[in-house]
């Protein structure tokens, strides 16, 4: 079984088990534990939460927002939304994407519908970026998260680092907002987590379960504390033997290794002063595309500049060797950079990086083609920028 199947084989049952009594109650009537997943890029993390959430919500009768997926970029949100649409097709479950690519009014129409009796939800599952989501929480009448059961934070480490904590606080605040209207929302009330008392046991509780996913999920207690996780269950290298950490948190990784690369990925470093490559099919990208984006048939990744941080490296090289396939990642490193680069990888548990020295003389015939490619790239960028300006004016 490849990494993709292993991630799903471990995580999907864990999520389903947490909702074995239905999405309105946790197992045995207790609050379900939050789940953290740090697994290699391309290992199937998206399906690991899409499949069980769709399965759990199939029995829903009234349409309410019961699953919310928050992602750092529009491109990632689009990708996850497409996966949800594939698996909800024909089920009656409604998926809504809110990223700012449509007008705010149009997104409001997709989220809620105003009737004589009040507002009704048009979404069971919402996939959103932080900024647009907070706008709807504060400005869209009838947008209700009081029935929210699953809060999925994808690329969780970036969400924490990019200071989206205010967004997460607003989500939780909206989830525990007291509703004044009558009906089912009063029957299944939600109170902020605390000790179980006679008063809190009078009404069934709708638990809010947080599911965190990333290839480089931080294990820094101070950062994770910001998310206010409840007895988190940690899945890391899901193909390793399960262990229990000192604080009782479950894990299934050799804790000496901080990060895990895809099994089919071969990493190499090129020691050189300058190098040029003119590939038949190529994609030049910034780090914005290095996270989560699944581009089909990427066989090679080239780090033209040596990454300064290990998480940047993990996500860049993770664009290849996805879903059990093989791939090669080259990192172009100056000799003065080599020691620091290798130490960074070693500290993260990544070793055996093959070295490929490249002589400058062998590259001279390619210089002209490289310079021509740069000129063409500059022209292309200018045309794209002009197109954006025209679109903005329209």
N, C-alpha and C positions, 0 to 999 in steps of 0.2 A: 504494500500500500504506500503511495507516495505521500509527501507532506500535505498536499491538499486534502486528501481523504482522511489523514490522521487528525488534522485540526478539526475537521467537521465531526469525525467520529468521537472526539472527546468533548467538544463544546456543545454540540447540538443536544445530546442527552442531558447535559447539565442544565441547559436552559429549559428544556421540556420538563425535567424533573421539578424545577422550581415553580412550575405552573401546572403541576399534575392534578391539582384540585380546581383547575380553571383559572382564568386570568384575574378573577376577582379576589382570590385568596391564595396565600402561599401554601406550601406543603404542610399539612397538618394544622392549617390555620395560622401558622406563624409567618413572620416576615421573611421573604426569601433573601438569601445572601447575594450580594453584588458579585459580578464576575469580571475579571480582568484577563485579557488575552494578549500575550506578547509572542507572536509567532513570525517566522520568516516572511518576507515579501513574496507574493504570489502563492501563498499556501492555502488560500481559500477562506480567508477570514470573513469576507462579505457574506458568502453563503452560510457561514457558521451562525450568523444571526438572522439572515433573511428567512431561511427555511423554518426554524422553530417558531419565529414570531408569526409567520403566516399560518403555520399549523395551529398555534394556540388561539389565534383570533378567528379561525374559521367558524366557530360556533357563536360568534357575536350576533346579537339581534338588532340592536340600535347602533347606528353609525356614530362613533365618538372617536376623538383622537386618543388612541391607546398605545401607539408606538411612535416615538419621535427620534429621528436619527439626525445628529448634528455633525457636520463636516466642515473643515476649514476653508475649502475652495468650491467654487461653482462647478468646476470640472469633475471633482470627486462626487459632489452631490448628484450631478447628472448621471454619473456612472452607476451609483448605488440605486438611484430611482429606477433606472432601466432594468436592473436585476429584480427589484421588487415587482415591477410591472409584469415581468415574465412569469413570476411565480404566483401572482394574484390574478392572472388572466382567467376569467371564467369563475372566479370564486365569489364575486360580489364585493370583495374588499376594495376600498378606494385609496389610492396613493396620490398624494399631492406634493409637488416639488415647489419650494419657495426659495429662490436664490437672487431675486432682483432682475432676472433676465426678462421678466414680463412686468408690466406696470403694476404698481401697488394695488390699484383698484381691481385689476384683473385677478391678481392673486387672492384678494379678499373674496371675490366671487367664487373662486375655486375652493376656498376653505369653509365658508359658511353661507347659509341661505336664510333670509329673514321671512318668517311666516307670521300669520296673525297671532299665533300662540307664542311667538318668540323665535329665537334663532335655533337652527339645527345644523349640526356639523355635516360637512360633505367629505370628510377625510377620516379614515381609520388609521392611516400611516402617513406621517409628514416627514419629508426629507428636506433639510434646510441648512443654510449657512447662518452663522451666529448673528450678524448684523441685521439681516432681513427678518430673522425669527424674532429678535427682540422688538423690532418695529411692529410686528403683528401682535405680539403679546400686549403691547401698550396702546396700540392704535386701532385694532380691528375688533369692533363690537361683536360679541358672540363667539370669538375664538377662545375655546375653553380647553384647559389642560387638566381639569380636576378628575378626569377619568383615565389619565395617563398611567399606563402599567409598565412600559419599557422605555427607558431613556438610554439610547445608544450613542456613545461618544466615540466616533471613529477618528483615527490619527490622534489619539487622546493626548500624547505627549506634546504635540504641536498646539493643541487646544489650550493646554496648561501654560506652555511657554509664551504663547501669543497673547496672554492676559485676557482670555475670553471667560475668566472666572465670573465676571459680572453677568454674562449671558447665562451661565449655568445657575447662578443664584436666582436670576429672574425666572428661569424655568421651574426651579423647585418652589419658589414663592407662588407662582401661578398654579402649580400642581396642588398645592395645599390651600388655595384660596377657598373661602367658605362661600357657597352659593346660596342665594336667597330664594331661588325658585323652588317649587315643590316638584315631586316626582321621584324618578329613580335615583337622581343625584342625591336626594336626602336619605334614601334607603341605604346606599353604599357610600357613607361618608368617609372622609379621610382626615386623620389628624396627624400632626407631626410625630415622628417616631419617638417613643419614650417607654417607660415601664408599663407593663400590662396591668391594668386595674379593672375594677368592676365597671367603671364608667366607660373606659375605652373598649370594653368587651360587649357593650350593649348593641353596637352596630358592626356589621362586617366591615373590615378594612380593605381598601384597595391598595395593595402595596406598590410603591414606586421602586422598581429594580433598575439599577444602573449597570450597563454593560460597556466596558471599555476595551477598545481594540487598537493595536498598533504593532508595527514590526520592531519598534524601539521604545516600548512602554517603560517609563521611568519606574524604578523601585525605590526612589527617594521618599521616605516616609513623610517628610515635610510637604513635598509637592502633592502627594496622594491625599494627604490630610485635607487639602483644600477642597477635595471632591466629596468629603463627608461620606465615605464608603462604609457600608454595613457588612462586617465580617467577610471581607472580600475573599473570594476563591480565585487563586491565581493559576492560570495556565500559561506555561512558557514553551519550552521545547516539548511539545506534546508527545513526541515519540520516545522520551526518556522515562525512566522509572519514577513513579510518583514519590514525592518526599514531603515532609512537613517542616515548615520553618519554625524557628524558636518561638515566634509569637502565636503559633497555632494556625497561621495562614497556610492553606494547602498549596503546594506547587508541584510541578512535574518536570523540573529542569535541574540539571547539574548547575548549582548556583555559582560555580567557579567561572562559568561562561556567561558573560553579560548579554551577548547577542548571538543569534544564530543566522547563518546565511543559508540560502537554498542549497540542497544537496547537489544539484546539477550545475552549480556556479563555479567556474574556474577563475580565480583572481590572479592577475599578473601585474607587475610593475615594470615600466620601461625607464631605464636610466639614461637620460640624454639631455642635451642642451636645448635642442629644438626638434620638433618633428611635425610632419604634415601627413594627413590621410585624405583623398578625393574619392570615397565609396560611391557605389552606383546608386544606392538608395540610402539616404541619411536623414536624420532628424537632429537639428541643432536646438538645444533646449537649455533653459535656466533651471534652477532647483524647484521652480514652481511645478514642473511636470514630474519631478522626481518622487513625489509622494502618491502612492496608491493608484496612480493612473495605469490602466492595463492596456498596453499597446501590443497588438498582435505581432508575432514573428519578429521580435527583436532578438537578434543573435549576439550582438556585441554592444557593450557600453564602454565609452571612452571618457574617462575623467581627464579633460584637457588641463584643468588646474587641480592640484592635489587638494582634496577636501580638508578643511581645518578641524572639523568635528566628526566624530565617529558615526553619529546618527545621520549626518549628511551622506557619508560614504555608504552606509547600509541601504538607505533609500535610493540613492543613485544606481548602485549596482543591481538593485532589486527589480529594475525594469526588464531584466533578462532572466533566463532560467526560471520562469514562472510555471506554476502548475505541473511540476515534475519534469519539465523540459530541461535541456542543457543550454548553457550560455557562457560567454567569456566576458570578463570585465578587465579592461586595461586602465591603469593609472599612470599618467605621464608625470614623472617625478624627477626634479633636478637633484643632483648629488647632495646639495646642501639641505634638501628637504627630506632626504631618504631616511635618516635616523629617526626624526620626529614622526614621520609617517608610519614606519614600521612599529615604533613604540606604541603609537595610538591603536593600531590594530591588535598588537599583542595584549595590551591592557584590556581589550574587549574580548579576548579569547579567540582571536582570529590569527591563525599562523599559516605557515607553509605558502607564502605568497611568492610565486615564481618570478625570478628576475630575468628581464630580456634587455640587455644593453643594445643600444642603437647608435651606430656611428653616423656622425653628421654628414660625412661625404656621400653616404648612400642615399641621402635625402635631397641632395642638390637638384637632381633632375625633376623633382616634384614641386620645387619652389614656385615656378611660373604658374603651374596649374592651381596651386594654393592661393596665390595672389589674385588670379582671375576669379576663383570661387568667392573670395572675400568681396570683390567688387560687385559680383552678382548678388551676393547676400545683402550688401548695402542698398542696392537698387530695389530689391524686393521689400526690404523693411520700409523704405521711403514710400513705396506704392501702398503698402498696408496702412501706414500712418495717414496718408492722404485719404484713403478710403474711410478710415475711422472719423476723420475730421468732417468729411462730407456727410457721413451717416449722422453724426452728432448735430450738424446744422439742420438736417432734414427733420 
